[in-house]
Amino acid sequence: MQHMQRWAVMALVLALVACSKDKDIDVPAQLTELKQPTLKVERVWTAAINDKVGAKLRLGLGLAMEGNRVYGASHRGDVVALDLATGRQVWRHRIRVPLSAGPSVSGDVIALGTSEGEVLVLKASDGSIRWRLRLNGEILSAPTISERVIAVRTVDGKIHGLSPQDGHELWSQEQQVPRLSLRGTSRPVINGELAICGFDNGKVMAVNMNDGSVQWEATIAPPHGKTELERLVDVDSTVRVAGEDVYAVGFQGRIAMLARDTGQVWWSHDASSYRSMGLDDEDLYMATADGQIVAMKRRTGAESWRQKALLHRGLSAVAITDSSVITADFQGYVHWLDKATGDQQARVRNGKVRISNAPLVQGNLVVVSNDIGRIAAYRVTPVARPAVKAKGKPTAAPAKPPAPPQPSKADQPQPDKPAQPEADKPAPEADKPAQPEAKPEPQAGKVEPPPAEKPAQPQPGSAEQREADPPKPQT
C-alpha cells in the first residue's frame, strides 16, 4: 500500500509539472442559478456508510441496486443493504477486509473485491459469506456476475473467469500494462458467450466464456506522444453493448463503435473520457475528461449536442432516464440535463464531497452516493407550468370574436361587443425557458487530462475542494 501511494504522489508531481509548463491549471466552471428549473427534485431519504479513507484512495466502491434494495460497501469492510423506498437498513455485515471494488449483485449473489486482490461472494439475503478467493492484483472495478461465470478485472492487466459456485478459476487472459496508467480499471461486461473488457493499453478484448479463448481484440487508440503522460490511452470506462454493437471510449484517445462478433471498428471519433457512457435507442451520452457532456448518434457517431456549463468539474459517469442525462461533480452537486437538447433542468447537492460513480435510477427515484459513503435518494417530477390567465372579469363562456357590423335600426338595441384588452394575449416570455449561459470554448487541438480540480471561491483553503484528479499509476 505504501508503495502504491508513493507512485501516486510521483504521478501527481508529474502531472502538476506538465500543467505548469504548458498552461495554467484549469479552473472549474462556476455554477449559476437555474432561474427556471424544469424538474422538481425532492430528497426522500439519506443514509451513510462512513468511508473517509476511500475517497483518498480512488477506489471502485459504489452502489448496486436489485429489486427493492440498494447495496453499498466501505473500504474498512462494511457491507450494507437498504430498503429502496425508505432507506431503512435491512442488514449490515462487517467483513474486516480493505474493500476496494463493488458491490455488484445478481439474484442472491453479491460480489466484491479488495485492495489485496481477494474476491468475496456474499448472500444478498443476509450478507453472510459464501466463499472467498485470493488473486494476485488489486481490484478496482466491480466484478460482473452471470449464471456461469463471475468475471473479475485486476490492475495487473488480467481478466479472470471464476465459478459462481465455489470461486475456482475457470480461465484467465491478460493484456500488457504500460509503465504509467490511470488509477482505475474497466469493469467486464458479459454478453451472450462473451466477456468484453477494456485495458490500459488502449485495447478492448472479448473472451469466450466457454474456454477462455480470445474471440477478438481491437485497438481503440494507439499511444502517441513523447512523454509517458501523453501516451496514456487507458480504456477505463465500462464498454457498452447494444444488440450487435459495442461502444468503447479511451482517455486521450477515441470513441468507437465495434462489431460484437468480430471487433471490427465501424466508426470512431477523437474523444477523451475515463467514465462510463449511457445509451438509449438513438444516442449515446458521455462525460468527457474535461467536463463536457456530449450526445452522439449511435449509428454514425455524429454529435447531437454538447453542454459545456460543467467544464473541469470532475464529472461522474452519466445515468440516463426517459427525459434526462444525470451526472455529478467534485463538489457533490448532482445535475439533470435535458436529453434532447442538453439544457440544464435541475440541480441538488449531496454533501460537499466528490461523487465519482454514476447515479442509480429506478422509475422516478435517483439514488446517489458520494466518495465517503453519504447516500441520498431523490424523487424527480416535472415542474408544472402555470397556465396563462387573462386579466379582467371571468365570463361564463369563452369570448367570441366581434360580429361583423349590421345595419343600424333606431328601435333595435345594439349588442355589447367583448372587450379586447392586451392581457388576453399570452405573455411573450411566460413559457420561454431560460437559455444556458455561453461558456468559453476549450483550446482547439488539445486533449484535456483529468481536471486538476481547484476549489471554487470563496473557500480557497478547503481540503475537500483542493482535491486533484490527475492520472495515477498502477502498481
N, C-alpha and C positions, 0 to 999 in steps of 0.2 A: 504493500500500500504506500509506504514512504517513497519507494522507487517510482511509482506511478505519479505521485504528487510532485516529485522533482521534475519529471518530464513535463507535467502540466505547467509548472512555473516557467520552464525553459520555453515552451511554446508561447506562453503569454508574452514573455520578453521579446521573442522574435516577432510576434505579431505587432506589438507596440512600436518596435523599432522600424518595421516596414512601413507602418502607417505614418510615423513621424517624418520619414524621408520623402514619402510621396505626397501626402496631403494631411490636412487636419483630421482628427477623429470625427467621424460622422455624428452629428448631434441628433438625437431622437426628435421627431416631429412633435410639436406642441398640440395637444388636443384642444379643439374648440367646442363650445357648447352647441349641442344639437337643438336648434330652435323649434323644429317640428318633427319630433320622432314619430315614425310610422308604426312602431311596435311598442306595446306596453310590457315591461319586464318586471315581474314581482318575485321576490325571493320567498320560497316555500319553506325551506329548512336549511340548516347548516350542521356540519359535523366536523370532526378533526381526527387526524391520526398522529399528529405531532412528530414531525420529521425534519428538524432544523439542519441536521447533518446532510441529509440527502440533497438539499439544494446546492450545496457547495461541490458535491462530487459529480454533478451532472449525470444522475442515474436514469435508468429507463423505467422508473416506477410511475404508474399512472392508475387509472380506474378501469374496471371492466364491468359490463352490465349483462345480466342474464335473467330473463323473466322479470320478476318484480323485485330483484335485488341488485345492489351495487356493491362491488368488491374493491377494496383498496389495501395497500401494504406500505410499511415504512422500512427504512434501512436497518433499524435496530431489531426487526423481526416480527413486528405486529402485523397480523392479517385480520381484516375486519369485514363483516358482511352487514349491510344496511338495507333497511326497507326503502324501496324507491319512492313510495308515496309520502312517507313521513320522516325519513331519515333516522328512524329508530334502529338502534343496534340489535341485530339478530344474534350474532355471536362475535367474539374476539378471541384470537388464538395467538400466543407469543411463541415463536419458534426459536428465538435467540440465535439467529444467524444473520450476517450482514446482507440482507436482501438488496438486489440491485436492478431487477427487471421483473415486470409483470404487475399485477396478476393477469393471466388470461384464463378464461373459463369456458367450458362447454359441457352441458349437462351437469353431472355431479362431479366434474373434474376441474380442479384449479391447478395451474402450473405457474411456478415462479423460478427465478434464477438468482444466484448470489454473486457477490464480488469475488468469492473464492472458487467459482466455477462449478457450483453444485446446483443441480436441478431438483426441485421438490414438487411433488404432486400431492395435493390435499383433496379431501372430500368437501364439496361445496355445501353439503348439508350441515356440517358442524365444524369444519376446519381441521379435522384430525388428519394426520399424515398417512398417506397410502404407501409411498416409497420415496427414496432419495438416491441420487447418483452423482458422483463427482466426475466432472470433466476437467480439462486442463486450462481453459481460458475463462476470463471474466465474462459474465453475461450481461449485456446492456440493452437487450430488446426482449420483449415478452415472448416466451415460447408459443408456438402455434399448435393447436390440438385438433386431431381428426380421430376417427374411429380406429385407424390402423397405425398411425404414426404421430408422435409428438416431435415437431421439428424445432431445433434449438440452434441459434447462431451465436458463436463465441467470438471474442475480439481477436483471436489468433487466425482469423480467416477461414474457419471451418463451419460447416453446417452438419449437424448430427440428426439422424433419424432414430428415435427411441421408441421402444414398445410401450404403449399406454398401460399395459397390464402390470409390468414389473420393472420397467425402465432399462432393460438391457439394450445395448446398442445394436440396431439393425444395419446401419450403414453410415458412412460419413464421406464428405467431399470437402475440398478446400480450394482457395484461391490465394495467390501471393499477396502479402500485406506490405504496402510501401513503408519506408522508414518513418514517415510522418503522415498522420491521418487525423481526421476529426475524431473527437471522442463520441462514439456512438456507433451503432450497427443497425442495418436494415433488419426488420422483422420478416421471417419467412412467410410466404403465402402458399397455402395448399389449395390447389385447384385440379380436380379430377385426379389423374395419376401423377401429377407434377407438384414438386415443392420448388417455388421460384423465389429467389432472393438476390438482393444487390450486394456488392462488395466494395472494399476500399480502393481497389484498383480501377474503378470506373466500369466494371463489368456487371452484367446480370446473368445468372446461371439458373437453368432449370434441371432438376434432378428427378429421375424416375423413382417413385417411391417403392416400386416392387423389388428392385435390386440395387438401388443406389447409383445406377449409372447416370452419366451426364447426358441429358437429352439434347441440350444446346447451351451455348454461351454467346453473349453478344456484348460488344463494347459500346457503351453509351457515348463516352467521350474519352479519347486518349489523353494522357498527361501532356502538358506543354508548358514551357517557361523555363527560366534559368534556375530559379530557387525552388527549394522544397515546398515553400508555401504556395508558389504559383502553380506547382504541379499537383496540388490537391484536387482530386476528382471523385471523391467518395460518393457512392450511391448509398446514402444512409437512410433515405426515406423508404417507406414500405411501398413496393410496387403495387399497382392496382390492376386487377383483371376484370374485364367485362366481355363476356362471350368468348370470342376467339382473339381478343386484343389484349395486349399487356402494355401498361403505361409505366414509364420509369423516368426519374429525373436525378441528375447528379449535381454536386457542388462544383461551381466554376466549370460547368460542362454544358450538357444539353438535356432537353426533354424529348422523349421519343415514344412512338407507338411501335410495338413489336408484334409479330405473329406468334400466337401462343404455341403453335405446334413446331415451329422451326426457329424462332428467334429473329427472323428477318425484320429489318428496320423498314417500316412503311413510310414514316416521316419523322423528321427531327428538327428542332429549332434550338438556338442558343438560349440557355437558361441557367440559373444557379439557385438551388434550393437544397436544404437538408431536412425538410419537413415533409410529412406525408401529404398526398393530394386527396381531393374529393372528386367524385364523379356523379353525374346524373345521366339521363338518357341522351342528352345532346352535348354537354360541355364537361370539361374538367377544370378544376379550380386548385390553385396552389398559392402558398405564401413564399415569396422569393427570399433569398438570403438577405437582401437589403430592405425588406419590409413592405414590398408591394403585394397586393392581391391581384391575381391575373386569372381571367376566364378565357378558355380556348376551346375551339370546336374539336370534339373528339375525332372526327373523321379526317380532318385536314391539318389540325394544329393552328388554324387561323385564330388570331386574337379577337375575342368578343368585346372585352373591356379591361381596363387596368385602373386600379384605385391606388393612389399614391399618398393618401392622407395619413398613413401609418408608417411612413418611412423610418427605418432604423430603430424601430420599437421592439425588435427581437420577437417577432410573431411566432405563435404556436402553429402546429398543424391545424388545418381547417376542418370543420364539420359542416355538413350540408343538410338543410331541411327543404321542404317543398318550395319555400319562397326566399330563403336566406342562406348566406355563407357566414359562418361563425368562426372567429379567431380570437386570440387573447394575446396580451403583450407582457413585457418585462416589469411593468408596474402593477399588474394584477387586474387590468381592465379587460372586460370581455366586450367584443364588438360584433354587431349584427350588420351585414351589408346586403343590399337588395341583390338577389341572384341574377336578375335580368339586366341591371344597369351598373351595379357596384356602388350605388349611393348608400351612405350610412343611414341605418334605420334606427338603431338604439345602442346604448352603452351602459354597462354597470361595472362595479368594481368588487372583486372578491379579495379583499385584503390588499397589501402593498408589496407582495412578493410575486416574482415571475410565475407565469403559467406556461409550461413547455408542451404539455400534452393536449391533444385535441379534445374539445368538449364532447360529452356523450349526449345523444338525442334520443328520446322516445316520445312520440306524439308531440305535445306542446311543452314537454319538460326538457330542460337542458341542465346537465349536471357537470360541474367544473371543479377541478382540484388544482390548487397551486403547488409549487415545488416544496413546500414544507407541510403539506398534508391538510390544508384547510379546504373542506368540501362544501359546496353550496349548490342547491337545486333551485332553478328559476322556472316560473310559468310564463310563457310568452303568448300574447294575444295581440291581434291587430288593433290599432288605435281607431276608434270610431270617429269619422269626420262629422262635425256638426253640420246640420242642414242649413242652407242659406234661407233666411226669413226676410220677407218684405216688410217695410215699415207701414204704419197706418193701421186702421181698424180691420179686424178679420171679417170676412164675408162668408155667408152661408154656402155660396157656390163659387167656383173658380171664376176669376174675372175673364170676361169675354172681350174681344176687340170691338171698338165702337162700330155701330151700324152705319152704313152709308147714309148721307143726308137725304131726307124725304121732303117733298113739297109741304110747306108750312100751311097750316089752317088756323084761323084765329080762334075757333072754338075747340081746337084739339090740343090737349096738354102735351108738352114735349117730354120724352123720357130723359131721365138723368143719364149722362154719359159717365162711365167709370173713369176715375182719375188715373193719370199716368205718371206717378211720381218716379223720380230717378231710382228710388230704393227698390222698385220692382225688378231692376236689373241686377243680376248676380255681381257680387263684389269681385272685381277683376283679380285680386290677389288671394281670395279666401282659400282656394284649394290648391294653390300653386306650391309645390314642395320646395323646401329650401335647397338651393344649389350648393354643392360642396365647394369649398374654397379651393382655388388653384394652388397647387403645391409645386415647389421648384423641381425642374427636371434633373435627373441624375446626369453626370457627365457621360457623354456618349463614348461607347467603346470600352468602358471599364466594368469589370465584374466585381461586385461588392463582396467582400468576405463577411462572415458572421459579424453583426454590428458590435463594435466596442462601445457598449452602452454607457452613455453619460447621463446622470440623473437630471431630470427636469427641475428647473427653478421652482420654488425658492429655497430648496434644501440641498445645496450642493455637497454637503458633508455627510449625507445619509449613507450608511454602509450598505443598505439593501439596494439603493439605486445606483451605487457605484459599481455594481457587478458587471463584469465584462464577459463577452461570449466569443472568445477567439477560437480558432482551431486548436485542439489539444490532441496530443499523440496517444497512441495505444502503447501498452507495454509489450 
